[in-house]
Amino acid sequence: MAPQARSASMHVTPEHSSGTCIPRLCSVCRCPRTCVRAHALSIDVDGSIDRQGMSAHAVKGGGPIEDLRDFGVATGWRGTADIDFSELKSDFVRPLAAVGDLKVSNLTSAQIAQGTDLGGYDLRLAAGAVAADGSMTAQLTDTGGPLEVKAVISLSSKERTGILTGTLRERAEAPAALRSDLEGIVQLRGRDRQGRIPVDLEFTW
């Protein structure tokens, strides 16, 4: 008889198979909700898991973005993450569906603008954002701060690569250190008629 999918409460620790985070059921917790905890990062999940994959909804939580390094956040970035997904599905090899928002606030990096607070940003995955091959497309916008950002991020879960395409522009309150960093990009890419800087960046995660 095939194993039945079960709704379960679990404390999840990251394991990895083909670059995908696999949850492990806790043998202690048996309440009707799932609780994901990694250091200070805390996420509550309602969902089910079986040998074919996992399905979750009402995924909510947050904490330091440093605890999201296994999900592509580069070392050196700091800030606070707010996670709110209505749907997450995976077959443990690739993502099958993802609908929701990952918001960050008080974002900083020692390598950018001398560690200045870069403000807040919203990474949104709408319905249909995950393709059949597991690749994902998300919208990235700022939620306030020294940078105006409008971009699209395309991610390949198989290759673990991404492309960010869009525009950015400093606001009046942007500090001198940030303006100096942006000037180097302007010399390479220029500005459009609205003063925005086009960006097209490829990265790995």
FIPASE-129894 format. One record per residue (C-alpha): residue in one letter; x, y, z; residue number from 1. Coordinates in steps of 0.02 Angstrom, whole numbers. Example, Ala and Ser with C-alpha at 12.3 -4.5 7.8 and 13.67 -1.06 7.14 Angstrom:
site residuo->a&X->615&Y->-225&Z->390&num->1 $
site residuo->s&X->684&Y->-53&Z->357&num->2 $
//
This chain:
site residuo->m&X->0&Y->0&Z->0&num->1 $
site residuo->a&X->67&Y->172&Z->-46&num->2 $
site residuo->p&X->108&Y->287&Z->101&num->3 $
site residuo->q&X->-27&Y->413&Z->139&num->4 $
site residuo->a&X->8&Y->599&Z->132&num->5 $
site residuo->r&X->-9&Y->670&Z->305&num->6 $
site residuo->s&X->-41&Y->839&Z->380&num->7 $
site residuo->a&X->89&Y->854&Z->513&num->8 $
site residuo->s&X->171&Y->967&Z->635&num->9 $
site residuo->m&X->358&Y->972&Z->609&num->10 $
site residuo->h&X->510&Y->1065&Z->662&num->11 $
site residuo->v&X->609&Y->1075&Z->502&num->12 $
site residuo->t&X->797&Y->1068&Z->485&num->13 $
site residuo->p&X->876&Y->1091&Z->313&num->14 $
site residuo->e&X->941&Y->940&Z->222&num->15 $
site residuo->h&X->986&Y->947&Z->40&num->16 $
site residuo->s&X->956&Y->843&Z->-114&num->17 $
site residuo->s&X->992&Y->916&Z->-285&num->18 $
site residuo->g&X->995&Y->1089&Z->-208&num->19 $
site residuo->t&X->820&Y->1073&Z->-133&num->20 $
site residuo->c&X->786&Y->1095&Z->52&num->21 $
site residuo->i&X->699&Y->940&Z->120&num->22 $
site residuo->p&X->603&Y->950&Z->284&num->23 $
site residuo->r&X->627&Y->814&Z->416&num->24 $
site residuo->l&X->480&Y->767&Z->527&num->25 $
site residuo->c&X->505&Y->796&Z->712&num->26 $
site residuo->s&X->470&Y->642&Z->817&num->27 $
site residuo->v&X->417&Y->750&Z->964&num->28 $
site residuo->c&X->296&Y->882&Z->900&num->29 $
site residuo->r&X->121&Y->822&Z->852&num->30 $
site residuo->c&X->17&Y->981&Z->854&num->31 $
site residuo->p&X->-91&Y->1028&Z->702&num->32 $
site residuo->r&X->31&Y->1157&Z->636&num->33 $
site residuo->t&X->205&Y->1150&Z->565&num->34 $
site residuo->c&X->339&Y->1257&Z->645&num->35 $
site residuo->v&X->501&Y->1288&Z->549&num->36 $
site residuo->r&X->642&Y->1353&Z->657&num->37 $
site residuo->a&X->821&Y->1390&Z->606&num->38 $
site residuo->h&X->916&Y->1493&Z->733&num->39 $
site residuo->a&X->815&Y->1654&Z->754&num->40 $
site residuo->l&X->711&Y->1625&Z->596&num->41 $
site residuo->s&X->537&Y->1560&Z->637&num->42 $
site residuo->i&X->405&Y->1506&Z->512&num->43 $
site residuo->d&X->233&Y->1429&Z->541&num->44 $
site residuo->v&X->166&Y->1314&Z->406&num->45 $
site residuo->d&X->7&Y->1215&Z->375&num->46 $
site residuo->g&X->42&Y->1072&Z->255&num->47 $
site residuo->s&X->68&Y->891&Z->213&num->48 $
site residuo->i&X->217&Y->785&Z->165&num->49 $
site residuo->d&X->242&Y->613&Z->88&num->50 $
site residuo->r&X->373&Y->523&Z->-17&num->51 $
site residuo->q&X->317&Y->615&Z->-174&num->52 $
site residuo->g&X->340&Y->788&Z->-104&num->53 $
site residuo->m&X->272&Y->922&Z->10&num->54 $
site residuo->s&X->128&Y->1044&Z->-2&num->55 $
site residuo->a&X->110&Y->1193&Z->114&num->56 $
site residuo->h&X->-4&Y->1342&Z->133&num->57 $
site residuo->a&X->-19&Y->1488&Z->254&num->58 $
site residuo->v&X->171&Y->1496&Z->268&num->59 $
site residuo->k&X->208&Y->1644&Z->381&num->60 $
site residuo->g&X->353&Y->1701&Z->486&num->61 $
site residuo->g&X->514&Y->1796&Z->485&num->62 $
site residuo->g&X->682&Y->1833&Z->562&num->63 $
site residuo->p&X->860&Y->1878&Z->510&num->64 $
site residuo->i&X->895&Y->1854&Z->325&num->65 $
site residuo->e&X->1063&Y->1779&Z->372&num->66 $
site residuo->d&X->964&Y->1620&Z->412&num->67 $
site residuo->l&X->907&Y->1610&Z->230&num->68 $
site residuo->r&X->1080&Y->1576&Z->158&num->69 $
site residuo->d&X->1028&Y->1400&Z->108&num->70 $
site residuo->f&X->895&Y->1481&Z->0&num->71 $
site residuo->g&X->1012&Y->1594&Z->-96&num->72 $
site residuo->v&X->1046&Y->1743&Z->18&num->73 $
site residuo->a&X->1230&Y->1785&Z->-3&num->74 $
site residuo->t&X->1348&Y->1795&Z->144&num->75 $
site residuo->g&X->1371&Y->1973&Z->208&num->76 $
site residuo->w&X->1191&Y->2031&Z->186&num->77 $
site residuo->r&X->1094&Y->2079&Z->342&num->78 $
site residuo->g&X->916&Y->2130&Z->375&num->79 $
site residuo->t&X->748&Y->2064&Z->431&num->80 $
site residuo->a&X->641&Y->1947&Z->326&num->81 $
site residuo->d&X->452&Y->1938&Z->329&num->82 $
site residuo->i&X->385&Y->1781&Z->243&num->83 $
site residuo->d&X->204&Y->1763&Z->186&num->84 $
site residuo->f&X->163&Y->1627&Z->59&num->85 $
site residuo->s&X->-11&Y->1560&Z->22&num->86 $
site residuo->e&X->60&Y->1409&Z->-69&num->87 $
site residuo->l&X->224&Y->1312&Z->-79&num->88 $
site residuo->k&X->244&Y->1144&Z->-166&num->89 $
site residuo->s&X->398&Y->1038&Z->-205&num->90 $
site residuo->d&X->436&Y->860&Z->-259&num->91 $
site residuo->f&X->604&Y->871&Z->-166&num->92 $
site residuo->v&X->693&Y->893&Z->-333&num->93 $
site residuo->r&X->621&Y->1057&Z->-394&num->94 $
site residuo->p&X->487&Y->1183&Z->-342&num->95 $
site residuo->l&X->314&Y->1149&Z->-413&num->96 $
site residuo->a&X->223&Y->1304&Z->-352&num->97 $
site residuo->a&X->257&Y->1460&Z->-250&num->98 $
site residuo->v&X->136&Y->1603&Z->-220&num->99 $
site residuo->g&X->174&Y->1742&Z->-98&num->100 $
site residuo->d&X->295&Y->1874&Z->-38&num->101 $
site residuo->l&X->466&Y->1881&Z->41&num->102 $
site residuo->k&X->494&Y->2055&Z->112&num->103 $
site residuo->v&X->655&Y->2120&Z->186&num->104 $
site residuo->s&X->684&Y->2277&Z->287&num->105 $
site residuo->n&X->837&Y->2370&Z->350&num->106 $
site residuo->l&X->941&Y->2284&Z->217&num->107 $
site residuo->t&X->1129&Y->2311&Z->228&num->108 $
site residuo->s&X->1290&Y->2243&Z->155&num->109 $
site residuo->a&X->1465&Y->2290&Z->207&num->110 $
site residuo->q&X->1514&Y->2289&Z->23&num->111 $
site residuo->i&X->1383&Y->2416&Z->-31&num->112 $
site residuo->a&X->1376&Y->2599&Z->20&num->113 $
site residuo->q&X->1489&Y->2566&Z->169&num->114 $
site residuo->g&X->1354&Y->2465&Z->255&num->115 $
site residuo->t&X->1219&Y->2600&Z->240&num->116 $
site residuo->d&X->1038&Y->2546&Z->268&num->117 $
site residuo->l&X->971&Y->2513&Z->93&num->118 $
site residuo->g&X->788&Y->2512&Z->145&num->119 $
site residuo->g&X->656&Y->2379&Z->114&num->120 $
site residuo->y&X->609&Y->2268&Z->-33&num->121 $
site residuo->d&X->471&Y->2148&Z->-84&num->122 $
site residuo->l&X->505&Y->1991&Z->-187&num->123 $
site residuo->r&X->335&Y->1934&Z->-252&num->124 $
site residuo->l&X->293&Y->1769&Z->-336&num->125 $
site residuo->a&X->122&Y->1774&Z->-417&num->126 $
site residuo->a&X->16&Y->1626&Z->-468&num->127 $
site residuo->g&X->103&Y->1538&Z->-613&num->128 $
site residuo->a&X->275&Y->1604&Z->-563&num->129 $
site residuo->v&X->346&Y->1426&Z->-563&num->130 $
site residuo->a&X->365&Y->1343&Z->-733&num->131 $
site residuo->a&X->354&Y->1156&Z->-768&num->132 $
site residuo->d&X->544&Y->1139&Z->-763&num->133 $
site residuo->g&X->554&Y->1221&Z->-591&num->134 $
site residuo->s&X->617&Y->1389&Z->-650&num->135 $
site residuo->m&X->538&Y->1540&Z->-564&num->136 $
site residuo->t&X->501&Y->1721&Z->-608&num->137 $
site residuo->a&X->476&Y->1850&Z->-470&num->138 $
site residuo->q&X->445&Y->2036&Z->-462&num->139 $
site residuo->l&X->563&Y->2141&Z->-355&num->140 $
site residuo->t&X->511&Y->2314&Z->-296&num->141 $
site residuo->d&X->567&Y->2429&Z->-156&num->142 $
site residuo->t&X->455&Y->2468&Z->-8&num->143 $
site residuo->g&X->544&Y->2629&Z->38&num->144 $
site residuo->g&X->720&Y->2689&Z->69&num->145 $
site residuo->p&X->861&Y->2771&Z->-29&num->146 $
site residuo->l&X->835&Y->2666&Z->-186&num->147 $
site residuo->e&X->689&Y->2654&Z->-306&num->148 $
site residuo->v&X->693&Y->2478&Z->-379&num->149 $
site residuo->k&X->584&Y->2393&Z->-509&num->150 $
site residuo->a&X->650&Y->2228&Z->-575&num->151 $
site residuo->v&X->612&Y->2050&Z->-627&num->152 $
site residuo->i&X->713&Y->1905&Z->-560&num->153 $
site residuo->s&X->721&Y->1741&Z->-657&num->154 $
site residuo->l&X->787&Y->1591&Z->-561&num->155 $
site residuo->s&X->840&Y->1419&Z->-623&num->156 $
site residuo->s&X->828&Y->1290&Z->-483&num->157 $
site residuo->k&X->919&Y->1163&Z->-590&num->158 $
site residuo->e&X->1069&Y->1274&Z->-632&num->159 $
site residuo->r&X->1057&Y->1376&Z->-471&num->160 $
site residuo->t&X->1078&Y->1535&Z->-571&num->161 $
site residuo->g&X->976&Y->1693&Z->-583&num->162 $
site residuo->i&X->957&Y->1850&Z->-687&num->163 $
site residuo->l&X->898&Y->2017&Z->-619&num->164 $
site residuo->t&X->834&Y->2138&Z->-751&num->165 $
site residuo->g&X->759&Y->2308&Z->-715&num->166 $
site residuo->t&X->798&Y->2485&Z->-661&num->167 $
site residuo->l&X->853&Y->2576&Z->-504&num->168 $
site residuo->r&X->869&Y->2757&Z->-456&num->169 $
site residuo->e&X->929&Y->2846&Z->-301&num->170 $
site residuo->r&X->806&Y->2950&Z->-201&num->171 $
site residuo->a&X->842&Y->3122&Z->-130&num->172 $
site residuo->e&X->888&Y->3049&Z->40&num->173 $
site residuo->a&X->1018&Y->2930&Z->-32&num->174 $
site residuo->p&X->1183&Y->2948&Z->64&num->175 $
site residuo->a&X->1344&Y->3000&Z->-21&num->176 $
site residuo->a&X->1419&Y->2825&Z->-8&num->177 $
site residuo->l&X->1274&Y->2750&Z->-105&num->178 $
site residuo->r&X->1278&Y->2886&Z->-237&num->179 $
site residuo->s&X->1463&Y->2852&Z->-260&num->180 $
site residuo->d&X->1433&Y->2667&Z->-288&num->181 $
site residuo->l&X->1294&Y->2702&Z->-412&num->182 $
site residuo->e&X->1405&Y->2820&Z->-511&num->183 $
site residuo->g&X->1513&Y->2672&Z->-561&num->184 $
site residuo->i&X->1360&Y->2584&Z->-633&num->185 $
site residuo->v&X->1304&Y->2743&Z->-722&num->186 $
site residuo->q&X->1471&Y->2755&Z->-811&num->187 $
site residuo->l&X->1442&Y->2581&Z->-882&num->188 $
site residuo->r&X->1254&Y->2581&Z->-912&num->189 $
site residuo->g&X->1200&Y->2763&Z->-919&num->190 $
site residuo->r&X->1025&Y->2823&Z->-874&num->191 $
site residuo->d&X->859&Y->2823&Z->-964&num->192 $
site residuo->r&X->753&Y->2979&Z->-992&num->193 $
site residuo->q&X->678&Y->2965&Z->-819&num->194 $
site residuo->g&X->850&Y->2958&Z->-738&num->195 $
site residuo->r&X->837&Y->2773&Z->-699&num->196 $
site residuo->i&X->988&Y->2658&Z->-713&num->197 $
site residuo->p&X->958&Y->2498&Z->-814&num->198 $
site residuo->v&X->1028&Y->2341&Z->-734&num->199 $
site residuo->d&X->1052&Y->2166&Z->-801&num->200 $
site residuo->l&X->1144&Y->2056&Z->-677&num->201 $
site residuo->e&X->1176&Y->1869&Z->-678&num->202 $
site residuo->f&X->1212&Y->1780&Z->-514&num->203 $
site residuo->t&X->1225&Y->1608&Z->-436&num->204 $
site residuo->w&X->1140&Y->1546&Z->-277&num->205 $
//
